[in-house]
Amino acid sequence: MPSANPAGWDVRDYPPIPAIPAMPPVATAPLHPESRGNAERNWEAAQAYADSLNPRRPTQALTPPPIEPPPPVAAPEPLQWNPMKPSAPPKLTSWPGIDAQLGTPGSADDFIPKPKRSLVWPLIMLVVMIMAGVGTALFLEQQRLKDSARLQVATSKPVEADLAVIKPAIPVVASIPLPPESKLPPLEAATLIEELLRKLFAASSLEARLDCIADASHQRSDVAAFFERQESPVELKLCRPFPATTFSLPGGHPTTLCEIETSLPSPGTGIARLVSEPDGRLKLDWPMLKDSLAGTLFHYVEKKPTEPTWVTIGARRNFGFDETETVRQQHLVFDIQGLGNGADRAILLASKNQPIGRSLDQLVRWNQLYLLRALVHFETIEGQPRLVILDADLISDDTSRQ
């Protein structure tokens, strides 16, 4: 490796640099002993670096410059406080002409401007209020005079003339008279139903049984056939009114239903109600009683025959959420119940395109139980046999109640 100093020069062969004139000493703090040691080590390192650049000549140890301690610095003299004599305050002079504007000396009201109050607006408001009060009094007096004039005219004319001129704003609909069976309290109706049932089941002749049944002339053969099929006399075990209010169709009148239990085999539970005769007497509704005791609706739903049948049912309109969208759009959905124990509860559909569906849509209200005599049959809808109503007794024979 070539030498970093080929000429072999040495810094110690040259004449020394003339010394710089000494500057006046600066008052500095004495160096810490550790700082002197650092200066000597730095000097030795500089000499070793110079020797490494020229290894052919022996080196001469450099003498580090002496480090002289700085001269001591004299402590500054302490400051002295020279108090200043207070001077006389300047003499204040008043502004020219200000004395004439001041009031009583020492009063603060002289410097607060006092607002000037006007009486114009209060007078205007008072006049307006007086005029409004007078106008209201005049208006009320005119109304009183008009009312008294009308009263005098009304009392001077006969009542028949006023009724001929006045037209009602809302048409008055005559209330539909209730049948006698709807006027009875539920407990009284249940007591009368129980008496008629015991008399019906204990009768030994057909005429005695027909005396307990409404419209006996049309029900004679049906009553005779029903009791001829019984091997033993029928006994009444229980008769109690239904807690829910039931409405009859036609008419929409409230009626009291009674749940009865008999000695007949299953289903053996029936429903009974009262209907009025033309002479006003109350008797049993035989078609509903016979259908519930014989389980006509229960057996019809179970066997699903092809021929339609007439049966008395209790129908309550249903929202049809369990049905498909197609069924809900084309049919009215009803929950039907023909027995008091709910064993024959089923779903009944009424087509909206048929007269019976349109009639029931107008007559039947939501969340109410209706009792009606209906013609039902099974129809295949969406691949399944469904119970559908074809016709119903919706017109009353008694035209005086319409």
C-alpha positions in Angstrom: 0.0 0.0 0.0 1.6 3.4 -1.0 2.5 5.8 1.7 0.2 8.6 2.5 3.2 11.0 2.7 5.7 10.1 -0.1 7.8 13.2 0.3 8.6 12.3 3.8 7.9 15.8 5.2 7.5 16.3 8.8 5.6 19.1 10.4 8.4 19.5 12.9 11.0 20.4 10.2 9.3 23.6 9.4 9.9 26.8 11.3 7.3 27.5 13.9 4.5 29.8 13.1 4.9 33.1 14.7 2.8 33.4 17.7 -0.4 35.4 17.7 -0.3 38.4 20.0 -1.7 37.5 23.3 -5.3 38.7 23.9 -6.3 40.1 27.1 -7.4 37.3 29.4 -11.1 36.5 29.5 -12.6 35.8 32.7 -13.7 32.2 32.4 -14.4 29.6 35.0 -11.6 27.1 35.8 -11.6 23.9 33.8 -12.8 20.8 35.4 -9.9 18.3 36.0 -11.6 15.8 33.7 -11.5 18.4 30.8 -7.7 18.6 31.1 -7.3 15.0 30.7 -9.4 15.0 27.6 -7.2 17.7 26.1 -4.0 15.6 26.7 -5.6 12.6 25.2 -6.6 14.5 22.1 -3.0 15.8 21.6 -1.6 12.3 21.8 -4.0 11.1 19.3 -3.0 13.8 16.9 0.7 12.9 17.3 0.0 9.2 16.7 -1.8 10.1 13.5 1.1 12.2 12.2 3.6 9.4 12.9 1.5 6.9 11.0 1.7 9.0 7.9 5.6 9.0 7.9 6.8 5.7 9.5 10.5 6.0 8.1 11.6 8.8 10.5 11.5 8.5 14.2 8.9 10.6 15.8 9.4 13.1 18.4 6.8 13.4 21.0 4.9 16.6 20.8 4.7 18.6 23.9 1.1 19.5 24.6 0.6 23.1 25.2 0.4 24.1 28.8 -3.0 24.8 30.0 -2.9 27.7 32.3 -5.8 28.2 34.7 -7.7 31.4 34.1 -7.2 34.2 36.4 -9.8 34.5 39.1 -12.8 36.7 38.4 -13.6 39.4 40.9 -17.1 39.2 42.3 -19.4 42.0 41.1 -20.3 44.7 43.6 -23.8 44.3 45.1 -26.4 46.7 43.7 -27.5 49.5 45.9 -31.1 50.9 46.0 -31.3 54.7 45.8 -34.7 55.8 46.8 -36.3 58.6 44.7 -38.0 61.4 46.3 -41.7 61.7 45.3 -42.6 64.6 43.2 -45.6 66.8 43.7 -48.8 65.6 41.8 -49.8 67.7 38.8 -52.5 70.2 39.3 -55.8 69.4 37.6 -57.7 72.1 35.9 -61.4 71.9 34.9 -62.7 72.2 31.4 -64.1 75.5 30.5 -67.9 75.6 30.7 -68.3 72.2 32.4 -69.4 73.7 35.8 -72.6 75.0 34.3 -73.7 71.5 33.1 -73.2 69.8 36.5 -76.0 69.6 39.1 -75.6 68.9 42.7 -72.0 67.9 43.5 -71.6 64.2 44.2 -74.8 63.1 42.4 -74.5 60.2 39.9 -77.9 61.1 38.2 -76.2 64.0 36.5 -74.3 61.5 34.2 -77.3 59.1 33.4 -79.5 60.3 30.6 -83.2 60.1 31.5 -85.5 58.7 28.7 -88.4 60.8 27.6 -91.7 58.8 27.9 -94.5 59.5 25.4 -98.2 59.0 26.1 -99.2 58.5 22.5 -99.0 54.7 22.2 -100.8 54.0 25.5 -103.6 56.2 24.4 -103.8 54.4 21.0 -104.0 51.0 22.7 -106.7 52.1 25.1 -108.8 53.4 22.3 -108.4 50.2 20.3 -109.5 48.1 23.3 -112.5 50.2 23.9 -113.6 49.9 20.3 -113.2 46.1 20.3 -115.2 45.8 23.5 -118.0 48.0 22.1 -118.0 46.0 18.8 -118.3 42.6 20.7 -121.2 43.9 22.8 -123.1 45.2 19.7 -122.6 41.8 18.0 -123.8 39.8 21.0 -126.8 42.1 21.3 -127.7 41.6 17.6 -127.5 37.8 18.0 -129.7 38.0 21.1 -132.3 40.0 19.2 -132.3 37.5 16.2 -132.7 34.5 18.5 -135.6 36.1 20.3 -137.2 36.9 17.0 -136.9 33.3 15.8 -138.3 32.1 19.1 -141.3 34.4 18.7 -141.9 33.2 15.1 -141.5 29.6 16.1 -144.0 29.8 18.9 -146.5 31.7 16.8 -146.6 29.1 14.0 -148.1 25.6 14.4 -145.7 22.7 14.7 -147.1 20.9 11.6 -146.0 23.7 9.4 -142.4 23.5 10.7 -142.2 19.8 10.2 -143.3 20.2 6.6 -140.6 22.7 5.9 -137.6 21.3 7.8 -135.6 18.6 6.1 -133.3 16.3 8.1 -129.6 16.5 7.3 -129.1 12.8 8.0 -131.7 10.3 6.9 -133.3 8.6 9.9 -133.4 4.8 9.6 -136.1 3.0 11.6 -134.7 0.6 14.1 -135.4 -3.1 13.4 -137.7 -4.6 16.0 -136.2 -7.5 17.9 -138.0 -10.8 18.0 -139.2 -12.1 21.3 -136.3 -14.6 21.7 -133.8 -11.7 21.5 -135.4 -9.8 24.3 -135.0 -12.5 26.9 -132.0 -12.3 29.3 -129.6 -15.3 28.8 -130.5 -16.9 32.1 -134.2 -16.8 31.5 -133.7 -18.1 27.9 -131.6 -21.0 29.3 -134.2 -21.9 31.9 -137.0 -22.0 29.2 -134.8 -24.1 26.9 -134.1 -26.6 29.6 -137.9 -26.9 30.4 -138.8 -27.5 26.8 -136.0 -30.1 26.3 -137.1 -32.1 29.4 -140.6 -32.0 28.1 -139.5 -33.0 24.6 -137.4 -36.0 25.7 -140.0 -37.2 28.3 -143.0 -37.0 26.0 -144.6 -40.3 25.1 -146.5 -39.1 22.0 -145.6 -37.3 18.8 -148.1 -34.5 19.5 -146.6 -33.8 22.9 -143.1 -33.6 21.2 -144.4 -31.3 18.4 -145.8 -28.9 21.1 -142.2 -28.1 22.1 -141.0 -27.5 18.5 -141.4 -24.4 16.3 -142.9 -24.8 12.9 -144.2 -28.2 13.9 -146.2 -28.7 10.7 -143.1 -28.9 8.6 -141.0 -30.8 11.1 -143.5 -33.6 11.9 -142.0 -36.4 9.8 -138.4 -35.5 10.8 -139.2 -35.5 14.5 -141.0 -38.8 14.3 -138.1 -40.5 12.3 -135.5 -39.2 14.8 -137.2 -40.6 17.9 -138.1 -43.9 16.2 -134.4 -44.5 15.6 -133.6 -44.2 19.3 -133.4 -47.6 21.1 -133.9 -46.0 24.6 -135.4 -42.7 25.9 -133.2 -39.7 25.6 -132.1 -38.1 28.9 -130.9 -34.5 29.4 -127.7 -34.3 31.5 -126.6 -30.7 31.1 -127.9 -27.4 29.7 -125.9 -24.2 30.0 -125.8 -21.0 28.0 -122.9 -20.1 25.8 -120.7 -17.3 27.1 -120.3 -15.7 23.6 -122.9 -13.6 21.9 -124.3 -15.2 18.7 -126.2 -13.5 15.9 -128.8 -15.3 13.8 -129.1 -15.1 10.0 -131.4 -13.9 8.6 -132.0 -10.8 10.6 -128.7 -10.5 12.4 -130.5 -10.5 15.8 -128.7 -11.5 19.0 -129.7 -14.9 20.2 -128.9 -17.1 23.2 -127.4 -20.5 22.5 -127.3 -23.4 25.1 -124.9 -26.3 25.1 -126.6 -29.5 26.0 -125.4 -33.0 26.9 -127.6 -36.0 26.5 -127.5 -39.8 26.9 -127.1 -40.2 23.1 -123.9 -41.8 21.9 -121.1 -39.7 20.5 -121.1 -37.0 19.6 -124.1 -36.7 21.9 -123.6 -32.9 22.5 -126.0 -30.5 20.9 -126.9 -26.9 20.6 -130.4 -25.5 21.3 -132.0 -22.1 20.9 -135.5 -20.5 21.0 -137.4 -19.2 18.0 -140.8 -17.4 18.2 -144.0 -18.6 16.6 -146.4 -16.2 14.8 -148.6 -16.2 18.0 -145.6 -15.0 20.1 -144.9 -18.3 21.8 -141.2 -19.4 22.1 -140.3 -23.0 21.1 -137.2 -25.0 20.1 -135.4 -24.7 16.8 -135.7 -28.4 15.7 -133.3 -28.4 12.6 -130.4 -27.0 14.6 -131.1 -29.3 17.6 -131.4 -32.4 15.4 -128.2 -31.6 13.3 -126.1 -31.1 16.5 -127.5 -34.2 18.3 -127.0 -36.5 15.3 -123.6 -35.0 14.3 -124.7 -34.2 10.8 -121.8 -31.8 10.1 -119.3 -34.0 11.9 -120.1 -37.1 9.8 -120.4 -35.1 6.6 -116.9 -33.6 7.0 -115.5 -37.1 7.9 -117.0 -39.0 5.0 -116.8 -36.2 2.3 -119.8 -37.4 0.2 -120.4 -36.0 -3.3 -124.0 -34.9 -2.7 -124.5 -31.5 -0.9 -126.5 -31.3 2.4 -128.3 -28.8 4.4 -127.0 -28.2 7.9 -127.2 -25.5 10.6 -123.7 -24.1 11.3 -122.0 -21.5 13.4 -119.7 -19.4 11.1 -117.1 -16.9 12.1 -115.2 -15.0 9.4 -111.5 -15.8 9.2 -108.7 -13.7 7.7 -107.5 -16.8 5.8 -103.8 -16.4 6.6 -103.4 -20.2 6.5 -104.7 -20.3 3.0 -102.8 -19.6 -0.3 -103.0 -16.3 -2.0 -105.2 -17.7 -4.8 -107.7 -19.1 -2.3 -107.9 -15.7 -0.4 -108.4 -13.8 -3.6 -111.3 -15.9 -4.9 -113.0 -17.0 -1.6 -114.3 -15.8 1.7 -112.9 -17.9 4.6 -115.0 -19.0 7.6 -114.4 -21.0 10.7 -117.5 -23.2 11.1 -118.6 -25.1 14.2 -121.7 -27.2 14.5 -121.2 -28.8 17.9 -120.7 -27.2 21.3 -117.6 -29.2 22.0 -115.8 -28.0 18.9 -115.2 -31.6 17.6 -116.5 -30.7 14.1 -114.7 -27.4 13.6 -113.7 -27.0 10.0 -112.9 -24.4 7.3 -115.7 -23.2 5.0 -115.1 -21.3 1.8 -117.6 -19.0 0.0 -116.8 -18.0 -3.6 -116.7 -14.2 -4.1 -118.1 -14.6 -7.6 -121.3 -16.4 -6.4 -124.4 -14.6 -5.0 -124.0 -16.3 -1.7 -120.4 -15.0 -1.3 -121.4 -11.5 -2.1 -124.4 -11.6 0.3 -122.3 -13.0 3.2 -119.6 -10.3 2.5 -122.3 -7.6 3.1 -124.0 -9.3 6.1 -121.2 -10.8 8.1 -119.0 -8.7 10.3 -115.5 -9.5 11.6 -115.0 -11.3 14.9 -118.7 -12.2 15.3 -120.3 -15.7 15.4 -123.3 -16.2 13.1 -125.8 -19.0 13.1 -127.3 -19.9 9.7 -128.8 -22.8 7.8 -126.6 -23.5 4.8 -126.2 -25.9 1.9 -122.6 -27.2 1.8 -120.7 -29.6 -0.4 -117.1 -30.6 -1.1 -115.2 -29.1 -4.1 -111.7 -29.9 -5.3 -109.6 -26.7 -5.0 -105.9 -26.8 -5.8 -106.0 -30.6 -5.8 -107.7 -30.9 -2.3 -111.4 -31.4 -1.3 -112.6 -28.2 0.4 -115.9 -27.6 2.1 -117.8 -24.8 0.1 -121.1 -23.2 0.8 -123.6 -23.1 -2.1 -126.7 -21.5 -0.6 -128.1 -20.3 2.7 -131.4 -19.1 4.2 -130.7 -15.4 4.3 -134.3 -14.1 3.8 -136.7 -14.2 6.8 -140.2 -15.5 6.4 -141.6 -12.9 8.8 -141.6 -9.7 6.7 -142.8 -7.6 9.6 -139.2 -7.7 11.0 -137.6 -6.3 7.9 
